[in-house]
Amino acid sequence: MKKIILSAIAILAFGFANAQQTRFGVKGGLNISTLVGGDVDNTKALIGFHVGGFAEIKIIEKLAIQPELLFSAQGTRVDGFGGQDNDLKLNYINIPVLAKYYITKQFTVEAGPQLGFLVSAKAEGEDVKDGFKSVDLGFNFGAGYNFTDNFSAGIRYTVGLSNVGDYDVDDIDEYYDSPKNSNLALFIAYKF
């Protein structure tokens, strides 16, 4: 893990040294999120949003590293008693670091890890933050289309890798049965 972090820092440092190859931008869009896992039943997708900024650091002509800082409204809708749905709203500050590959000048694919910090958790207006872990780990897969040099749109799926509930898991079976974030994001972005 230490080697991975040091390698990522070295890549970012190399990218920032080539400042003429770095572009900054803003992005925002729609989230369709839920919680998944073996012991999570009767959930439906919850619609939210995300907004933030990013830096696109060109490493070589077709490859860039793209760190982002995003506010992301996620969660799930849970079937309640009597057919009434209850919303669980989880708000995160997410920091994805993506490897972005230009297949063509217009079409890109991206993948990379994401670290999320829980800002708030509410169920039907009540604060339930104590029931959730403050840090979330995920992995992103996505694709984008550049309409111009500045304007693009895309889609990204984030697979939750860590238990979001505030309890420890003792074995692999408990890990698979723990709730994890699942988020599909549609976005537009503008580079300066």
C-alpha positions in Angstrom: 0.0 0.0 0.0 2.9 2.3 0.9 4.4 1.8 -2.6 1.1 2.5 -4.3 0.7 5.8 -2.4 4.3 6.8 -3.2 3.9 5.9 -6.8 0.7 8.0 -7.0 2.5 11.0 -5.4 5.4 10.6 -7.9 3.0 10.6 -10.8 1.1 13.6 -9.5 4.4 15.5 -8.9 5.6 14.7 -12.4 2.3 15.9 -13.8 2.4 19.2 -11.9 6.0 19.8 -13.0 4.6 19.8 -16.6 2.1 22.6 -15.8 1.5 23.4 -19.5 0.0 19.9 -19.7 -2.4 20.5 -16.8 -6.0 21.8 -17.2 -8.5 22.5 -14.5 -12.2 22.3 -14.7 -15.6 22.0 -13.0 -18.2 19.3 -13.3 -21.6 18.3 -12.0 -24.4 15.9 -12.7 -26.9 13.4 -11.6 -26.4 10.4 -9.2 -28.5 7.3 -9.1 -27.4 5.5 -6.0 -28.3 2.7 -3.6 -26.8 0.4 -1.0 -25.9 -3.2 -2.0 -24.8 -6.2 0.0 -26.1 -9.5 1.3 -28.0 -8.1 4.2 -29.5 -5.1 2.5 -33.0 -5.8 1.3 -35.9 -3.9 -0.2 -33.8 -1.0 -1.5 -34.5 1.2 -4.5 -32.4 3.8 -6.3 -32.3 7.3 -4.8 -31.7 10.3 -7.1 -29.1 12.8 -6.0 -26.4 15.0 -7.5 -22.7 15.7 -7.5 -20.7 18.9 -8.1 -17.0 19.8 -7.8 -13.7 20.4 -9.6 -10.9 18.5 -11.2 -7.4 18.7 -12.7 -6.5 16.8 -15.9 -2.8 16.1 -15.8 -1.4 14.8 -19.2 1.2 12.1 -18.7 1.6 11.2 -22.3 -0.4 12.2 -25.4 -3.3 9.7 -24.8 -3.0 9.2 -21.0 -3.9 11.6 -18.2 -4.3 11.4 -14.4 -7.5 13.2 -13.2 -7.8 13.9 -9.5 -11.2 15.3 -8.5 -12.8 16.8 -5.4 -16.6 16.3 -5.4 -19.6 16.8 -3.1 -21.8 13.8 -3.7 -25.4 13.3 -2.5 -26.0 9.5 -2.4 -28.0 7.1 -0.4 -30.9 4.7 -1.0 -34.7 4.4 -0.7 -35.8 1.6 1.6 -39.3 0.0 1.5 -40.9 0.6 4.8 -44.0 -0.8 6.5 -47.3 -0.3 4.9 -45.7 0.3 1.5 -44.2 3.7 2.5 -40.7 4.4 1.3 -38.0 5.9 3.6 -35.1 7.8 2.2 -31.6 7.4 3.6 -29.5 10.3 2.4 -25.7 10.0 2.7 -23.6 13.0 1.7 -19.9 12.6 0.9 -16.9 14.6 -0.1 -15.4 12.2 -2.7 -11.8 12.2 -4.0 -11.5 10.0 -7.0 -8.1 9.7 -8.8 -8.6 8.4 -12.3 -6.4 7.2 -15.1 -8.0 8.7 -18.2 -7.2 7.2 -21.6 -8.0 9.0 -24.9 -9.2 6.3 -27.3 -9.8 9.1 -29.8 -9.7 12.9 -29.4 -13.4 12.8 -28.5 -13.9 9.5 -26.7 -12.3 8.6 -23.3 -12.4 5.8 -20.8 -11.4 6.1 -17.2 -10.8 4.0 -14.1 -9.4 4.5 -10.6 -9.9 4.4 -6.8 -12.0 6.8 -4.8 -11.9 7.8 -1.2 -15.1 9.3 0.4 -15.6 11.2 3.6 -19.1 11.1 5.1 -20.4 14.7 5.7 -23.9 13.8 6.8 -26.4 10.9 7.1 -30.1 11.4 7.5 -33.1 9.1 7.5 -36.4 10.8 7.3 -34.8 14.1 8.5 -33.2 12.5 11.6 -29.4 12.5 12.0 -28.1 8.9 11.7 -24.4 9.7 11.1 -23.3 7.6 14.1 -24.6 4.5 12.4 -22.2 4.9 9.4 -18.4 4.8 8.9 -16.8 8.2 8.3 -14.6 6.9 5.4 -15.8 5.0 2.3 -13.6 3.3 -0.4 -14.7 2.7 -3.9 -13.5 2.0 -7.5 -14.7 3.9 -10.6 -15.2 2.8 -14.2 -16.4 5.3 -16.8 -16.4 6.8 -20.2 -16.7 10.3 -21.6 -17.2 12.2 -24.8 -15.5 15.6 -25.6 -17.8 17.8 -27.7 -15.2 20.5 -27.8 -11.8 21.1 -26.2 -13.5 22.5 -23.2 -17.0 20.9 -22.9 -17.6 17.1 -22.3 -20.1 14.7 -20.9 -19.8 11.2 -19.4 -21.0 8.3 -17.3 -19.3 6.7 -14.4 -20.1 3.8 -12.1 -18.7 3.6 -8.6 -18.5 0.1 -7.0 -18.4 0.3 -3.2 -15.5 -1.7 -1.7 -16.0 -1.0 2.0 -18.7 -1.6 4.6 -20.5 1.7 5.1 -22.2 0.5 8.4 -20.4 1.5 11.6 -19.5 -2.1 12.7 -16.5 -4.3 12.1 -16.7 -7.4 9.9 -14.8 -10.4 11.2 -14.7 -12.7 8.1 -15.2 -12.7 4.4 -18.9 -13.8 4.7 -19.7 -10.8 6.9 -17.8 -8.6 4.4 -20.0 -9.8 1.5 -23.1 -9.3 3.7 -22.2 -5.7 4.7 -23.8 -2.7 3.0 -21.7 -0.9 0.3 -22.4 2.2 -1.8 -23.3 1.7 -5.5 -23.5 4.9 -7.6 -24.1 5.6 -11.3 -23.2 9.2 -12.2 -24.1 11.1 -15.3 -22.1 14.3 -15.7 -21.1 17.4 -17.7 -17.7 19.0 -17.4 -16.1 22.2 -18.5 -12.3 22.6 -18.7 -10.6 26.1 -18.6 
